[in-house]
Amino acid sequence: MTMTFPALEEAQGKLDHARKALHEVFEQAGAEMDMNKVTVIDGDSKSKVDWIRTKNAEIDDLAKDVEEKLQLAGAAQKSREHAQKGQPRGEAGDERGKPGGKTKSFGELFTDSAAFKGRQGSNGPEAHLDMELKALLDTVTGWTPETTRGPRIVDFITRPIQLIDLIPQTSTSQTAVTYMEETTFVNNAAEIPEGGPYPESALGLEEKQAPVRKIGTWIPVTDEELEDVPRVRGYINNRLPFMVRQRLDSQILIGTGSGTNLRGLLNVQGIQTQAKGGDPTPDAVYKAMTKVKVNALAMPNVTVWNPMDWQEVRLLRTTDGIYIWGSPSEPGPARIWGLPVVEAFGLTEGTAVVGDFQNYSELATRRGIDVQISNSHGEFFTHGKQAIRADVRVAFVIYRPAAFATVTGI
């Protein structure tokens, strides 16, 4: 049974009211942001922009309040569900959840592995002798001064991880996440006279699946390079798992679903679209949010932008040059209509995404990132090389496509 939360409903109502008031202002100002056309508030252009900023800050505070109450409501709902099932929370059978449990890093798993320890055991002992140089040498007749390389590694310029943390994460022991979707809901419930017939309603369910896919990569390393254990450990910790997660981050957004690909959000059938047209960008985003609320009965909680598109919003100015999202001397809010703004380089420029990620998306992990080492690849054994690989097995699910909408033509 679903619980009701009056405080959450009240907070959501205040947020919707504030958003509607700001939407009216943007609608009257038009794409040119002409404050002279705004009649719902009084004052000159500067005072109207000040009102917009104040209302924006109010919406941000209200949205954060709603987010906090949503978390409390979710926790209360889960506690109730666990109580109904007779299972105390925290009894998931996960070794990582045990008191004092500690998850080893990927580098530690690698250096503690039997394969790596076996390789160390095959080397003979070494001796190091410190010897003096009796003759007087200088940098001209002897060696030039030694330069010690520092520990810092400057990473290659590549796209950061930006979307994975938006998706609620669970675990699965199956090869696919299988669930039932209610595809028919005909409610003919009505008032019945004494002795009269009951009207018939109808329900229909359909089984859906999101398959588990594996993402992985590997690199070759020589035995000599592996002797620098601390450096190799740190490097493996940073790069191999990053490569796997970076690919997963991309698949969550644009995976095609064909072959061994995950089906990313933008390729899920049924997500909604709102064209910007002649609207100001904030208005187009608001209309997309309304579509999510009305057509999917969902509550959008995140907006995703290409950085170049968010730049256009941050630099919005009125016809007389006043910045809407704050002057250049201010950082400005990274929120729109109270929703957090997440910048994603993998999102095509000109398109933004609005959605209820919290309730209608899921990243189910069949097996977390696993790093292994072996010299059994090709001629690696006879050439003194090791193959180090990393992979992960996950499924990505969008449970209600209409809970997401793209904003196009930005």
C-alpha positions as CSV (number, residue, x, y, z in Angstrom):
1,M,0.0,0.0,0.0
2,T,1.4,3.4,-1.0
3,M,1.9,5.9,1.8
4,T,0.8,9.5,1.5
5,F,3.1,12.4,2.7
6,P,1.1,15.7,3.2
7,A,4.3,17.7,3.8
8,L,5.8,16.5,0.5
9,E,2.6,17.3,-1.4
10,E,2.5,20.8,0.2
11,A,6.1,21.5,-0.7
12,Q,5.5,20.2,-4.3
13,G,2.5,22.5,-4.6
14,K,4.5,25.6,-3.6
15,L,7.2,24.6,-6.1
16,D,4.8,24.2,-8.9
17,H,3.2,27.6,-8.1
18,A,6.5,29.4,-8.1
19,R,7.5,27.7,-11.4
20,K,4.3,28.7,-13.0
21,A,4.8,32.4,-12.0
22,L,8.3,32.5,-13.5
23,H,7.1,30.7,-16.6
24,E,4.5,33.5,-17.2
25,V,7.3,36.1,-17.1
26,F,9.5,34.2,-19.6
27,E,6.5,33.6,-21.9
28,Q,5.7,37.3,-22.0
29,A,9.4,38.4,-22.5
30,G,9.7,36.1,-25.5
31,A,12.9,34.7,-27.0
32,E,14.4,38.3,-27.1
33,M,14.0,38.6,-23.4
34,D,12.3,42.0,-23.8
35,M,11.3,43.0,-20.3
36,N,9.1,45.8,-21.6
37,K,6.6,43.2,-22.7
38,V,6.3,41.7,-19.2
39,T,3.1,42.9,-17.6
40,V,2.6,40.3,-14.8
41,I,5.2,42.1,-12.7
42,D,5.8,45.9,-12.3
43,G,8.9,48.0,-12.6
44,D,11.7,48.7,-15.0
45,S,13.8,46.1,-16.8
46,K,16.4,45.9,-13.9
47,S,13.7,45.4,-11.2
48,K,12.1,42.7,-13.3
49,V,15.4,40.9,-13.7
50,D,15.9,41.2,-10.0
51,W,12.5,39.6,-9.5
52,I,13.4,36.8,-11.8
53,R,16.6,36.1,-9.9
54,T,14.8,36.2,-6.6
55,K,12.1,33.8,-7.9
56,N,14.9,31.5,-9.3
57,A,16.5,31.4,-5.9
58,E,13.1,30.7,-4.3
59,I,12.5,27.9,-6.8
60,D,15.9,26.4,-6.0
61,D,15.2,26.4,-2.3
62,L,11.8,24.9,-2.8
63,A,13.2,22.2,-5.1
64,K,15.9,21.3,-2.6
65,D,13.2,21.1,0.1
66,V,11.1,18.8,-2.2
67,E,14.2,16.6,-2.8
68,E,14.9,16.3,0.9
69,K,11.2,15.3,1.6
70,L,11.3,12.9,-1.3
71,Q,14.3,11.1,0.2
72,L,12.6,11.0,3.6
73,A,9.4,9.7,2.0
74,G,11.4,7.1,0.1
75,A,13.1,5.9,3.2
76,A,9.8,5.7,5.1
77,Q,8.2,3.8,2.3
78,K,11.1,1.3,2.2
79,S,11.0,0.9,6.0
80,R,7.3,0.1,5.7
81,E,7.9,-2.4,2.9
82,H,10.7,-4.1,4.9
83,A,8.5,-4.2,8.0
84,Q,5.7,-5.8,6.0
85,K,8.1,-8.5,4.6
86,G,9.5,-9.1,8.1
87,Q,13.0,-8.4,6.9
88,P,15.1,-5.9,8.9
89,R,16.9,-3.4,6.6
90,G,20.5,-4.1,5.9
91,E,20.1,-8.0,5.7
92,A,21.1,-8.2,2.1
93,G,23.7,-10.9,2.5
94,D,26.4,-8.6,1.1
95,E,29.8,-9.2,2.5
96,R,30.6,-5.5,2.0
97,G,27.8,-4.6,4.4
98,K,29.3,-6.6,7.3
99,P,30.7,-4.7,10.3
100,G,34.3,-4.0,9.7
101,G,34.1,-5.1,6.0
102,K,36.4,-3.4,3.6
103,T,36.3,-3.4,-0.2
104,K,39.8,-3.7,-1.7
105,S,40.8,-1.4,-4.5
106,F,41.4,-2.8,-8.0
107,G,45.1,-2.4,-7.7
108,E,45.2,-4.3,-4.4
109,L,43.1,-7.1,-5.9
110,F,45.6,-7.2,-8.7
111,T,48.8,-7.3,-6.6
112,D,47.2,-9.7,-4.2
113,S,46.1,-12.1,-6.9
114,A,47.7,-15.6,-7.2
115,A,48.9,-14.9,-10.7
116,F,50.8,-11.8,-9.7
117,K,52.3,-13.4,-6.6
118,G,53.3,-16.4,-8.6
119,R,55.2,-14.2,-11.0
120,Q,57.1,-12.6,-8.2
121,G,57.9,-16.0,-6.8
122,S,59.6,-17.0,-10.1
123,N,62.3,-14.3,-9.8
124,G,65.6,-15.0,-8.0
125,P,66.9,-12.9,-5.2
126,E,68.7,-9.7,-6.0
127,A,71.6,-7.9,-4.2
128,H,72.2,-4.1,-4.3
129,L,75.8,-2.8,-3.5
130,D,76.6,0.8,-2.7
131,M,80.0,1.7,-4.1
132,E,82.1,4.9,-3.8
133,L,83.7,6.7,-6.6
134,K,87.2,7.5,-5.5
135,A,88.1,9.7,-8.4
136,L,87.0,13.3,-8.4
137,L,84.4,13.8,-11.1
138,D,82.4,16.9,-12.1
139,T,79.5,17.4,-14.5
140,V,81.9,18.0,-17.4
141,T,84.1,14.9,-17.0
142,G,81.5,12.7,-15.4
143,W,77.7,12.5,-15.4
144,T,75.3,15.4,-15.7
145,P,73.1,15.8,-12.6
146,E,70.4,13.2,-12.3
147,T,66.8,14.4,-12.7
148,T,64.2,12.5,-10.7
149,R,60.8,12.1,-12.3
150,G,58.0,13.1,-10.0
151,P,54.9,10.9,-9.2
152,R,52.4,13.1,-11.1
153,I,50.9,11.7,-14.3
154,V,49.0,14.2,-16.5
155,D,46.0,12.4,-17.8
156,F,45.0,12.4,-21.5
157,I,42.3,14.9,-22.3
158,T,39.1,12.7,-22.4
159,R,35.5,12.9,-21.5
160,P,34.8,12.6,-17.7
161,I,32.2,10.3,-16.1
162,Q,29.0,12.4,-16.0
163,L,25.8,10.3,-16.0
164,I,26.4,7.1,-14.0
165,D,25.8,8.8,-10.7
166,L,22.3,10.0,-11.8
167,I,21.0,6.4,-12.1
168,P,19.8,4.5,-9.1
169,Q,22.0,1.4,-8.8
170,T,21.0,-2.1,-7.8
171,S,22.4,-5.6,-8.1
172,T,21.1,-8.7,-10.0
173,S,22.0,-12.4,-10.1
174,Q,20.3,-12.9,-13.4
175,T,21.4,-12.5,-17.0
176,A,18.6,-10.0,-17.6
177,V,16.4,-7.7,-15.6
178,T,12.9,-9.0,-16.2
179,Y,9.8,-7.2,-15.1
180,M,6.1,-6.8,-15.8
181,E,4.7,-3.7,-17.4
182,E,1.0,-2.8,-17.1
183,T,0.0,-2.2,-20.7
184,T,-3.8,-2.2,-20.2
185,F,-5.7,-0.2,-17.5
186,V,-9.4,0.2,-18.1
187,N,-11.2,1.5,-15.0
188,N,-14.9,1.2,-15.4
189,A,-15.6,1.5,-11.7
190,A,-19.0,3.3,-11.2
191,E,-21.8,3.7,-8.8
192,I,-24.2,0.7,-8.7
193,P,-27.9,0.7,-7.9
194,E,-29.2,-1.9,-5.5
195,G,-29.2,-5.3,-7.3
196,G,-27.5,-3.8,-10.4
197,P,-24.6,-5.3,-12.3
198,Y,-21.0,-4.5,-11.6
199,P,-19.3,-2.8,-14.6
200,E,-16.3,-4.8,-15.8
201,S,-12.7,-3.3,-15.8
202,A,-9.7,-4.7,-17.5
203,L,-6.0,-5.1,-16.8
204,G,-3.2,-6.3,-19.0
205,L,0.5,-7.1,-18.3
206,E,3.4,-7.6,-20.6
207,E,6.8,-9.1,-19.7
208,K,9.8,-6.8,-20.4
209,Q,13.5,-7.5,-20.3
210,A,16.7,-5.5,-20.2
211,P,19.7,-7.8,-20.9
212,V,22.9,-7.8,-18.9
213,R,25.8,-6.7,-21.2
214,K,29.6,-6.9,-20.6
215,I,31.9,-3.9,-21.1
216,G,35.6,-4.6,-21.0
217,T,39.1,-3.7,-22.2
218,W,42.8,-4.8,-21.7
219,I,46.3,-3.6,-21.9
220,P,49.7,-5.4,-22.3
221,V,52.5,-4.7,-19.8
222,T,56.0,-6.1,-19.6
223,D,57.3,-8.0,-16.5
224,E,59.9,-5.2,-16.1
225,E,57.3,-2.5,-15.9
226,L,55.4,-4.5,-13.2
227,E,58.4,-4.4,-10.9
228,D,57.3,-0.8,-10.0
229,V,54.4,-2.2,-8.0
230,P,53.2,1.0,-6.3
231,R,53.1,3.0,-9.5
232,V,51.4,0.2,-11.5
233,R,48.9,-0.2,-8.7
234,G,47.9,3.5,-8.8
235,Y,47.8,3.6,-12.5
236,I,45.5,0.5,-12.7
237,N,43.3,2.0,-10.0
238,N,42.8,5.1,-12.2
239,R,42.8,4.2,-15.8
240,L,41.5,0.7,-16.6
241,P,38.3,1.0,-14.4
242,F,37.9,4.5,-15.7
243,M,37.9,3.3,-19.3
244,V,35.2,0.7,-18.5
245,R,33.1,3.3,-16.7
246,Q,33.5,5.9,-19.4
247,R,32.2,3.5,-22.0
248,L,29.3,2.6,-19.7
249,D,28.6,6.3,-19.1
250,S,28.3,6.7,-22.9
251,Q,26.1,3.6,-23.3
252,I,23.6,4.9,-20.7
253,L,22.9,7.9,-23.0
254,I,23.4,6.7,-26.6
255,G,23.7,2.9,-26.6
256,T,21.9,1.5,-29.6
257,G,20.6,-1.7,-28.0
258,S,21.8,-3.7,-31.0
259,G,24.2,-6.6,-30.7
260,T,26.0,-6.5,-27.4
261,N,25.1,-2.8,-26.8
262,L,23.0,-1.5,-23.9
263,R,20.0,0.5,-25.0
264,G,20.7,4.0,-24.0
265,L,18.1,6.6,-22.9
266,L,18.0,8.4,-26.2
267,N,17.2,5.2,-28.1
268,V,14.4,4.0,-25.9
269,Q,11.0,4.1,-27.7
270,G,8.4,6.2,-26.0
271,I,10.4,9.1,-24.6
272,Q,8.8,12.4,-25.2
273,T,10.0,15.4,-27.3
274,Q,9.5,19.1,-26.9
275,A,10.7,21.4,-29.7
276,K,12.0,24.8,-28.7
277,G,10.6,26.6,-31.7
278,G,10.2,30.3,-31.0
279,D,10.2,29.8,-27.2
280,P,13.0,31.0,-24.9
281,T,15.0,28.0,-23.9
282,P,13.8,28.1,-20.3
283,D,10.2,28.0,-21.5
284,A,10.9,25.0,-23.7
285,V,12.4,23.1,-20.8
286,Y,9.4,24.0,-18.6
287,K,7.0,22.6,-21.3
288,A,9.1,19.4,-21.4
289,M,8.8,19.1,-17.6
290,T,5.0,19.6,-17.9
291,K,4.8,16.8,-20.5
292,V,6.6,14.5,-18.1
293,K,4.3,15.4,-15.3
294,V,1.0,15.3,-17.3
295,N,1.7,12.4,-19.7
296,A,3.7,10.1,-17.5
297,L,2.5,11.3,-14.0
298,A,6.2,11.5,-13.1
299,M,8.2,14.2,-11.4
300,P,11.3,15.3,-13.3
301,N,14.3,15.6,-11.0
302,V,17.3,16.3,-13.3
303,T,18.1,18.1,-16.6
304,V,21.0,17.1,-18.8
305,W,22.7,19.5,-21.1
306,N,25.6,19.7,-23.6
307,P,27.9,22.3,-22.1
308,M,27.6,24.6,-25.1
309,D,23.8,24.7,-24.7
310,W,23.9,25.4,-21.0
311,Q,26.4,28.2,-21.9
312,E,23.6,29.9,-23.9
313,V,21.2,29.8,-20.9
314,R,23.9,31.1,-18.5
315,L,24.6,34.0,-20.9
316,L,20.9,34.9,-21.5
317,R,20.4,38.7,-21.4
318,T,17.5,41.1,-21.6
319,T,17.2,43.4,-24.7
320,D,19.0,46.1,-22.6
321,G,21.9,43.8,-21.7
322,I,21.1,42.6,-18.2
323,Y,22.1,39.0,-17.4
324,I,19.2,36.8,-16.4
325,W,21.2,34.0,-14.6
326,G,23.4,36.4,-12.7
327,S,26.2,38.8,-13.7
328,P,29.6,37.6,-14.9
329,S,31.0,38.3,-11.3
330,E,28.7,35.6,-9.9
331,P,28.9,31.9,-10.5
332,G,25.1,31.7,-11.1
333,P,22.8,28.8,-10.2
334,A,23.5,25.5,-11.9
335,R,19.8,24.8,-11.8
336,I,16.8,25.6,-14.0
337,W,13.2,25.6,-12.7
338,G,14.7,24.2,-9.5
339,L,16.2,21.1,-11.2
340,P,19.9,20.4,-11.1
341,V,21.8,20.9,-14.3
342,V,24.2,18.0,-15.3
343,E,26.5,18.8,-18.2
344,A,27.3,15.8,-20.5
345,F,29.8,16.0,-23.3
346,G,28.2,12.9,-24.9
347,L,24.9,14.7,-25.5
348,T,24.5,16.1,-29.0
349,E,24.6,19.9,-29.0
350,G,21.2,21.4,-29.5
351,T,19.4,18.8,-27.3
352,A,18.7,18.7,-23.6
353,V,17.0,15.9,-21.5
354,V,14.5,16.3,-18.7
355,G,13.5,13.2,-16.7
356,D,12.6,11.4,-13.6
357,F,15.8,9.5,-13.3
358,Q,15.3,8.6,-9.6
359,N,12.1,6.6,-10.1
360,Y,12.1,5.3,-13.6
361,S,15.7,4.4,-14.4
362,E,18.0,1.7,-13.0
363,L,21.5,0.4,-13.5
364,A,21.6,-3.2,-12.3
365,T,25.0,-4.7,-11.7
366,R,25.5,-8.4,-12.4
367,R,29.2,-8.2,-11.5
368,G,31.2,-5.2,-10.6
369,I,34.4,-4.1,-12.3
370,D,36.8,-7.1,-12.2
371,V,40.6,-6.7,-12.9
372,Q,42.6,-9.8,-13.8
373,I,46.2,-10.5,-15.0
374,S,47.6,-13.4,-17.0
375,N,50.6,-14.2,-19.2
376,S,48.6,-16.9,-21.1
377,H,47.8,-14.6,-24.1
378,G,49.6,-15.6,-27.3
379,E,53.4,-15.6,-26.8
380,F,53.3,-13.4,-23.7
381,F,54.8,-16.2,-21.5
382,T,57.9,-16.5,-23.6
383,H,58.2,-12.7,-24.2
384,G,57.9,-11.7,-20.6
385,K,54.6,-9.9,-20.8
386,Q,51.4,-9.8,-18.9
387,A,47.8,-9.0,-20.1
388,I,45.7,-7.0,-17.6
389,R,42.0,-6.8,-18.3
390,A,39.0,-5.1,-16.7
391,D,35.3,-5.6,-17.3
392,V,31.9,-5.2,-15.8
393,R,28.5,-6.8,-16.4
394,V,25.4,-4.5,-16.1
395,A,21.9,-3.9,-17.4
396,F,20.3,-0.5,-17.9
397,V,16.6,-0.2,-17.6
398,I,14.1,2.6,-18.4
399,Y,10.9,1.6,-16.7
400,R,8.6,4.4,-18.0
401,P,9.9,6.0,-21.2
402,A,7.3,8.8,-21.0
403,A,9.0,10.0,-17.7
404,F,11.8,11.4,-19.9
405,A,11.7,14.1,-22.6
406,T,14.2,15.7,-24.9
407,V,14.2,19.4,-25.7
408,T,15.3,19.9,-29.3
409,G,16.4,22.9,-31.3
410,I,18.1,24.7,-28.4
